[in-house]
């Protein structure tokens, strides 16, 4: 008898005080903002590094390393469209740094795990 009352009491508590669990929200707006954030970080780092007089290859390696270091552990990395990200970086470099001959193939090391 005591077990039955205890079981009913526990089940009642579980049913009354349950809370729903939601999955990770990965809307297209969130991914777009994250892609823009990565693109802006890379562009700022590359532009600042070249303004300090470092070669273009050195600036590229430094910008890729810093961007990878900052964004490597984010949960959204598995949803990134890398072609869109690389195109965004090239466009930002043209608009902000006046670098017009930057090839997308130079960004092949920009991968997040």
ABEGO torsion letter per residue (X at the ends): XAAAAAAAAAAAAAAAABBBBBBBBBBAAAAAAAAAAAAAAAAAAAAAAAAAGBBAAAAAAAAAAAAAAAAAABAAAAABBAAAAAAAAAAAAAAAAGBAABBAAAAAABBBX
